[in-house]
Amino acid sequence: SVFAIHTMPPWIAGLSLGILTWISWDTCLRTYKKLGNIDHPAIVSDEVVGVIWAFIGIPLSGLSLLTGFVLFRVFDIAKPWPI
């Protein structure tokens, strides 16, 4: 989660997030191909990993969590290029 990544040493956080991103990307790609739907609502691991990436390097507070979540959802729904 966002909190776990923020408590890790930077090199472990980076390695963990890189591995998590790769696993999520691979799993989502395989599921997309099986379902024939590039953005099936049942697939959420890409959103989970995306939210974690959105908070890297940002001090966590109630306001930053709310703002980051709202902005993430706006961009996720609008899907501007290259998102």
N, C-alpha and C positions, 0 to 999 in steps of 0.2 A: 504494500500500500504506500501511499504518499508519505505517511509518517515513518514507516520502516526505512524507506530509502534515505530520508533526512537524518536518521540516527546512525547510519553506517558510515565508515570511513569512505572518502570519495572514490578510491580505486575499487572498493568492493561494491559500492553503489553503482558505479559505471559498468562494471562487469556484470553484475546481477541484472541491471536494466537492459543491457545489451542482449544477454541470454534470454531474458523474458520477452523482449521485443521479437527476437528471432523465432522463438517457440510460438508466440502469438501469431506472427505473420504467417508462418508455415501452416499452423492449424486453421487459421481463417481462410487461407488460400485453398486448402483442401476442402474445407466445408463449403466455400463459395462454389467450387467446381461441382460438388455433389448436389447441392441444392439448385444450382443454376441461377442464383440470385446474388449479385455482388454486395448487397447491403441488407441481408436478411435480418429482421429484428431480433431473432433468437441468438445471433452472434454478437457478443458484447466484449470479448477479450480485447479487441482492438480499441474500444473505448476506454477500458480499464487501463491499458498500457499508455494510451494517449493522454489520459488525465495525469498519470504519474509523470510523463515527460513534460507536461505543461507546468508542473510545479518544481521542476529541477532548478535550483539556484534562487528560488524565491522564498523569503522568510515566511513561515506558516503563521497565519493568524486567522481569526474568524473572518475578517474582511477579505484577506487574500484568498482564502478557500472559497468563499461565496462568489467573489468576482471571477476567479479562475474557473469555477464550475460553470457559471452562467456563460462566460465567454466561450468556453469549450463547447457547450451545448449549442450556442448560436452558430459557431463555425462548423460543428458536426452536422447540423441541420442544413445550413446554407451550402456546405461543401464547395467553397471557392477553390479555384485551381491554386496550388497543386494538392490540396487536401483530399 
